Amino acid sequence: MSVMSHDPRTGAVVASVADTSVDQLRSVLKAAADAAPQLAATSPAERRTWLYAVADALESHRDELARLADHETALGLERLTGEVTRAAEQLRFYADVAIEGSYLDVTVDEPTATTPGLVRVNRPVGPVAVFGASNFPFAFSVLGNDTASALAAGCPVVAKAHPAHVGLSMRQADIAREALAVAGAPRGIFTVVSGHQTGVDLVKAPEVTAVGFTGSQAGGLALWRIANEREIVIPVYAEMGTVNPVVVTRQGAADIDAVAKGFVGSFTLGNGQFCTKPGLLLAPAGSSAAAAVANALREAGPEPVMLTESIANAVGSGISAMVDAGAEVVAGLPSGEHAWSAPAAVLTAPTAALRAGSRLLEETFGAVVLVCEYEDERELADVLCRLQASLAASVFTGGAGDDQAPQIIGLLSGNVGRVVVDEWPTGVAFTWAQQHGGPWPSTSAPTSTSVGAAGLARFVRPVTYQSVHDGWLPPEAQVGNPWHLPRRVNGHRS
């Protein structure tokens, strides 16, 4: 068996990679398990050296990688060249987060006459399985956020190549493996495998202690179920995405044409294949929002080319399902001439159609959106309470004096991971305060994030050492603090 990637513009085969065999996977997992204690014992400074080496290697192959990615994804050289740089910067960022050390949460209770001496510290969980995304072949792929944060936290990674860009995934693996070897990293801390059944076997493998996933709800939930059926259940950090709502206030609707233009720019970005794509616009009654968005779409005239044939086919079927659920097409642009082209569409429906279980509350991956008008604040609040949880939501207001905005922000914050005001949600910065995750079913672990400094927390677990001789503690917990980490001693920061 093998995995073949294709050029979305022509349908031609770009790469063919043999599935990882059972024996090969067993060898990979043993190497990762053997490397885990050694990696956990290395200082963040050592890990930073290795991650920086991989980042430098990626950038040295930037043009080659971008060209290969374009053949497999049709996302364009400009976008992909920039994404290589982003992936390299992410590797360096997570390495620096590890150096700062807060993710270890070292906490010390010195012994007293009535209580023992306690040291609490987060420790690496062990080998992590990473499943990269189709829509970001670098930033969320085999060397993306999940891999970078797991390695920075001291965990070996076994990544599964995405079939949409399997050739690129393997090329990145080769580059990273060579860079790590030259930098002196232990063998087995990073490997890429291929094949659908290989991915299933990877999650079932007893050596694997956690899973990072970015992709569809169907894929994420399948892995979550496998992990929960294991003899030893492991956490699955699946970022799956849903419909990300946009709310326009009464004052914000005063410039509905500008909002519509920005909306089209956001939901067609990457051909509508961003997990943070806004899929539902809620505007006040009488704003003619649907017509404004339809006009903006016709003016923009996108010709989406999707990542895979199945994704392209799903766009048309998704539009049909939305119509069957009570929506009406306001504007539709037909598929283009490329092999995996897809239509773009704006639909509208009454808010009464947005009820639990409706297809209108599910994501249609692609340049397809729904626009609805609400009569008053009570109806809007009712609609927002019926929506699936999402990664992000946007509110467009009339400015600081908009009295409708605080209530909307409060409602949205209970159902999403990131609330954006007067800006669009597409694009996720890897920073210290970022939250890229939301309540179920947008993610399988609502308290975690797949992007940002807090991402390292997914791959460690707390251990408390009671009355343990200082020399027997792991380095990060010792009194001498050889790794120069922040810590709390008797409740006080030091």
C-alpha positions in Angstrom: 0.0 0.0 0.0 1.1 3.6 -0.6 -0.1 7.1 -0.3 -0.3 9.3 -3.4 -0.5 13.1 -3.4 -1.9 15.0 -6.4 -1.7 18.4 -8.0 -5.1 20.1 -7.3 -4.8 22.1 -10.5 -4.4 19.1 -12.8 -5.1 16.0 -10.7 -1.7 14.5 -11.7 0.2 12.4 -9.1 3.0 14.4 -7.5 4.4 11.9 -5.0 3.9 8.3 -3.9 5.1 7.1 -0.5 4.8 3.6 0.7 2.9 3.0 3.9 5.0 2.5 6.9 5.1 -1.2 7.7 4.2 -2.8 11.0 7.8 -3.7 11.7 9.0 -0.2 10.7 6.4 1.4 13.0 7.4 -0.9 15.9 11.1 0.2 15.4 10.1 3.9 15.3 8.1 3.6 18.5 10.9 1.7 20.3 13.4 4.4 19.3 11.0 7.1 20.6 10.3 5.3 23.9 14.1 4.8 24.4 14.7 8.5 23.7 12.0 9.8 26.0 14.0 9.6 29.3 17.0 11.1 27.8 15.0 13.9 26.2 13.2 14.6 29.5 16.5 15.0 31.3 17.9 17.5 28.8 17.7 21.2 29.7 15.5 23.6 27.7 18.7 25.2 26.6 19.8 22.0 24.9 16.4 21.5 23.3 16.5 25.1 22.0 19.8 24.4 20.2 18.1 21.5 18.4 14.9 23.3 17.5 16.8 26.3 16.3 18.9 24.0 14.1 15.7 22.6 12.5 14.3 26.1 12.0 17.5 27.2 10.2 17.4 24.1 8.0 13.9 24.8 7.0 14.7 28.3 6.0 17.8 27.1 4.0 15.4 25.0 1.9 12.6 27.6 1.8 12.3 27.9 -2.0 12.5 24.1 -2.6 9.9 23.4 0.0 7.5 26.1 -1.2 7.7 24.7 -4.7 6.9 21.2 -3.6 4.1 22.4 -1.4 2.6 24.4 -4.2 2.5 21.3 -6.5 0.7 19.3 -3.8 -1.7 22.0 -2.4 -2.0 24.8 -5.1 -1.9 27.4 -2.3 0.5 29.6 -4.2 4.2 30.3 -3.8 3.9 33.6 -2.0 1.6 32.2 0.7 3.7 29.0 1.0 7.1 30.8 1.1 5.8 32.9 4.0 4.5 29.8 5.7 8.0 28.1 5.7 9.3 31.2 7.5 6.4 31.0 10.0 7.1 27.4 10.7 10.7 28.2 11.4 9.8 31.0 13.7 7.3 28.8 15.5 10.1 26.3 16.3 12.2 29.1 17.7 9.3 30.5 19.7 8.4 27.3 21.5 12.1 26.7 22.2 12.2 30.1 23.9 9.0 29.4 25.8 10.7 26.3 27.2 13.7 28.4 28.2 11.5 30.8 30.1 10.2 27.8 32.1 6.8 28.8 33.4 5.2 25.8 31.8 7.0 23.5 34.3 5.2 25.3 37.2 7.8 24.5 39.8 6.2 24.9 43.2 8.0 24.3 46.5 6.6 23.9 50.0 9.4 23.9 52.5 9.0 21.5 55.4 7.5 22.8 58.7 6.8 21.2 62.0 3.5 19.9 60.8 3.9 19.5 57.0 6.4 17.6 54.9 8.6 19.2 52.2 6.9 19.0 48.8 8.1 19.9 45.3 5.6 20.0 42.5 6.8 20.1 38.9 5.4 19.3 35.5 7.2 16.4 33.7 7.2 15.4 30.1 4.6 12.7 29.3 6.6 10.8 26.8 6.2 10.0 23.0 3.6 12.1 21.3 1.7 11.2 18.1 1.1 14.3 15.8 -1.4 14.4 13.0 -0.8 17.5 10.8 -3.4 19.5 8.9 -4.1 19.5 5.1 -4.6 23.3 4.9 -1.3 24.4 6.4 1.5 22.2 5.0 4.1 23.8 7.2 2.6 25.7 10.1 0.3 22.9 11.2 2.1 20.0 9.6 4.8 17.5 10.6 7.0 20.4 11.9 4.2 22.6 13.0 2.8 23.9 16.3 2.1 20.4 17.8 5.5 19.0 17.0 7.4 22.2 18.0 5.6 22.5 21.4 6.0 18.7 22.2 9.7 18.7 21.4 10.2 21.9 23.4 8.4 20.3 26.3 10.8 17.4 26.2 8.7 14.7 24.4 9.7 12.7 21.3 7.4 13.0 18.4 6.1 10.5 15.8 4.3 12.5 13.2 2.0 11.1 10.5 2.3 12.5 7.1 -0.9 14.0 5.7 -1.9 12.3 2.4 -2.6 15.7 0.7 1.1 16.6 0.9 2.8 13.3 1.7 5.8 14.1 -0.5 6.4 17.4 1.3 5.9 15.8 4.7 8.7 13.3 4.0 11.0 15.9 2.6 10.6 18.0 5.8 11.3 14.9 7.8 14.6 14.3 6.0 15.6 17.9 6.5 14.8 17.8 10.2 16.4 14.5 10.8 19.7 15.6 9.3 19.6 18.9 11.2 18.9 17.1 14.5 21.7 14.6 13.9 24.2 17.4 13.2 23.1 19.3 16.3 23.7 16.3 18.4 20.1 15.5 19.4 19.3 11.9 20.6 18.2 9.4 17.9 14.5 8.8 17.9 13.1 12.1 19.0 11.5 12.9 15.7 10.2 10.6 13.0 7.5 10.8 10.3 5.4 7.8 9.3 2.8 7.3 6.5 -0.4 5.4 5.8 -4.0 5.4 7.1 -3.7 2.2 9.1 -0.3 3.3 10.4 -2.1 6.3 11.9 -4.6 4.1 13.6 -1.9 1.8 14.9 0.1 4.8 16.1 -2.7 6.0 18.4 -3.2 2.4 19.7 0.5 1.9 20.4 1.3 1.6 24.1 4.4 3.7 23.7 2.3 6.8 22.7 1.2 9.0 25.6 -0.7 11.8 23.9 -2.0 12.8 20.5 -2.0 16.2 18.8 -4.4 16.6 15.8 -5.5 19.4 13.5 -8.3 18.7 11.0 -11.9 17.7 10.5 -14.4 16.8 13.2 -14.7 13.3 11.7 -11.0 12.7 11.8 -10.5 14.2 15.2 -13.3 12.3 16.8 -12.2 9.0 15.2 -8.8 9.4 16.9 -10.4 10.5 20.2 -12.5 7.3 20.2 -9.5 5.1 19.5 -7.5 6.7 22.3 -10.4 6.3 24.7 -10.8 2.6 23.8 -7.2 1.8 24.7 -6.4 -0.2 27.8 -4.5 2.8 29.0 -6.5 5.9 27.9 -4.4 8.8 26.6 -5.4 12.5 25.9 -6.2 13.6 22.4 -5.7 17.3 21.7 -7.8 17.6 18.6 -8.4 21.0 17.0 -11.4 20.4 14.8 -13.0 23.7 14.1 -16.7 24.5 13.5 -18.7 27.5 12.2 -17.0 30.6 13.5 -19.8 33.3 13.9 -19.5 37.0 13.1 -22.0 39.4 14.8 -22.7 42.9 13.5 -24.2 45.3 16.0 -26.8 47.9 15.0 -24.2 50.6 15.0 -21.7 48.3 13.2 -24.2 47.8 10.4 -24.0 51.5 9.5 -21.1 50.5 7.1 -22.4 47.1 6.1 -20.7 47.3 2.7 -17.3 47.5 4.4 -18.1 44.7 6.7 -19.3 42.6 3.7 -16.1 43.2 1.8 -14.0 42.2 4.8 -16.1 39.2 5.4 -15.6 38.0 1.8 -11.8 38.6 2.1 -11.8 36.5 5.3 -14.0 33.5 4.3 -12.3 33.1 0.9 -8.8 33.3 2.3 -7.0 30.1 1.5 -10.0 29.1 -0.6 -12.1 29.0 2.5 -9.9 26.2 4.0 -8.9 28.0 7.3 -10.1 26.4 10.6 -10.9 30.0 11.7 -12.9 30.8 8.6 -16.0 32.8 9.6 -19.0 30.8 8.4 -22.0 32.6 9.8 -22.8 36.3 9.7 -25.5 37.6 12.0 -26.6 41.2 11.2 -29.6 43.3 12.4 -32.8 43.1 10.4 -33.1 45.6 7.6 -29.3 45.9 7.1 -29.5 44.0 3.7 -26.4 42.1 4.9 -26.9 39.1 2.7 -27.2 41.2 -0.5 -24.1 43.2 0.5 -22.1 40.0 1.0 -23.4 38.6 -2.2 -22.3 41.7 -4.1 -18.9 41.6 -2.5 -18.4 38.0 -3.4 -19.3 38.6 -7.1 -16.9 41.6 -7.1 -14.1 39.5 -5.6 -14.8 36.6 -8.0 -12.7 33.9 -6.3 -12.0 30.6 -8.1 -11.4 28.2 -5.2 -9.1 25.3 -5.9 -9.3 22.8 -3.0 -6.6 20.7 -1.4 -8.1 17.3 -2.3 -10.7 15.9 -4.6 -12.9 14.8 -1.6 -12.8 18.3 -0.2 -13.8 19.8 -3.5 -16.7 17.4 -3.9 -17.8 18.1 -0.3 -18.3 21.9 -1.1 -21.1 21.3 -3.6 -22.8 18.7 -1.4 -22.5 21.0 1.6 -24.3 23.8 -0.3 -27.1 21.3 -1.3 -27.4 20.1 2.3 -27.7 23.7 3.5 -30.5 24.4 1.0 -32.3 21.2 2.2 -32.0 22.5 5.7 -33.9 25.7 4.8 -31.3 28.1 3.4 -31.5 30.0 0.1 -28.6 30.7 -2.2 -28.2 34.5 -2.7 -25.0 34.3 -4.8 -23.2 31.4 -6.2 -20.0 31.3 -8.3 -19.5 28.1 -10.3 -16.5 25.8 -10.1 -13.5 26.8 -12.2 -11.6 24.8 -14.7 -9.0 23.3 -12.4 -9.2 19.6 -11.5 -10.3 20.2 -7.9 -12.1 23.5 -8.3 -15.2 24.2 -6.1 -18.0 26.7 -6.1 -18.3 29.7 -3.8 -21.6 30.7 -2.3 -23.5 33.1 0.0 -26.7 31.7 1.5 -29.3 33.2 3.8 -31.9 31.7 6.2 -34.3 32.9 8.9 -32.8 32.6 12.4 -35.6 30.1 13.2 -33.8 27.6 11.0 -30.7 27.8 13.2 -31.9 25.1 15.6 -30.1 22.2 17.3 -29.1 19.5 14.9 -29.6 21.7 11.8 -27.0 21.3 9.0 -26.9 25.1 9.0 -24.9 24.9 12.3 -22.2 22.7 10.8 -19.1 23.9 9.0 -19.0 23.8 5.2 -15.3 23.7 4.5 -14.7 26.1 1.6 -15.8 29.5 0.4 -19.3 29.1 1.6 -21.1 31.2 4.2 -24.6 31.8 5.7 -26.0 35.2 6.5 -28.9 35.7 8.9 -30.7 38.8 10.2 -31.8 39.1 13.8 -34.8 41.3 15.0 -33.5 42.3 18.4 -31.1 41.6 21.2 -33.3 38.9 22.6 -33.4 37.0 19.4 -29.7 37.4 18.8 -28.9 36.1 22.3 -31.2 33.1 21.7 -29.4 32.3 18.4 -25.9 32.6 20.0 -26.9 30.1 22.7 -27.9 27.6 20.0 -24.7 27.7 18.1 -22.0 25.0 18.3 -18.9 26.0 20.2 -16.3 27.5 17.9 -12.6 28.4 17.9 -13.2 32.1 17.3 -15.9 34.7 16.9 -15.9 38.3 15.7 -18.0 41.3 16.7 -18.2 44.4 14.4 -19.3 47.5 16.3 -19.8 51.2 16.0 -16.8 51.9 18.3 -16.1 52.3 22.0 -19.6 53.7 22.6 -21.5 50.8 21.2 -23.8 49.7 24.0 -24.7 46.4 22.3 -21.1 45.1 22.2 -20.4 44.2 25.9 -23.4 41.8 26.0 -22.5 40.1 22.7 -18.8 39.7 23.8 -20.0 38.2 27.1 -22.2 35.7 25.3 -19.6 34.7 22.8 -16.8 34.3 25.3 -18.8 31.5 26.9 -18.8 29.6 23.6 -15.5 30.3 21.8 -11.8 30.3 22.5 -11.0 33.7 21.0 -13.3 36.8 20.7 -12.2 39.4 18.1 -13.5 42.9 17.9 -13.7 44.9 14.7 -11.2 42.5 13.1 -11.4 39.1 11.3 -10.5 35.8 13.0 -8.5 34.3 10.1 -4.9 34.1 11.1 -3.6 32.9 14.4 -0.5 34.5 15.9 1.8 32.2 17.9 2.3 34.4 21.0 2.2 34.1 24.8 -1.5 35.0 25.2 -2.9 33.1 22.2 -5.8 30.7 22.7 -6.4 28.4 19.7 -9.1 26.1 21.0 -12.6 26.2 22.2 -15.3 24.2 23.9 -16.4 20.8 22.5 -16.8 20.1 19.6 -14.4 22.7 18.2 -11.7 20.9 20.2 -11.6 17.7 22.2 -9.8 19.4 25.2 -11.3 22.8 25.8 -8.8 23.9 28.4 -5.8 23.5 26.1 -4.5 25.5 23.1 -2.7 24.2 20.0 -1.1 27.6 19.3 0.8 29.8 21.7 3.0 29.4 24.7 0.4 27.5 26.7 0.6 24.7 24.1 3.5 23.1 26.0 1.2 22.4 28.9 -0.5 19.6 26.9 2.6 17.5 26.9 3.6 17.6 30.6 1.9 16.3 33.7 2.4 17.3 37.4 4.3 15.2 39.8 4.8 16.0 43.5 7.9 14.8 45.3 7.5 14.5 49.0 10.5 14.4 51.4 12.8 13.5 48.5 16.5 14.1 48.9 17.5 17.1 46.7 20.0 15.1 44.7 17.3 12.6 43.8 15.0 15.2 42.3 14.9 16.0 38.6 17.1 19.0 37.7 14.2 21.4 37.3 13.1 20.7 40.9 16.4 20.9 42.7 17.2 23.7 45.2 20.1 24.9 43.1 17.8 25.5 40.2 20.4 24.6 37.5 18.0 25.4 34.7 17.2 28.9 36.1 13.5 28.5 36.1 10.8 30.6 37.7 9.3 29.0 40.8 7.0 29.5 43.8 8.4 28.8 47.2 5.9 28.7 50.1 3.5 30.6 47.9 5.8 33.4 46.8 7.3 33.9 43.4 11.1 33.6 43.1 
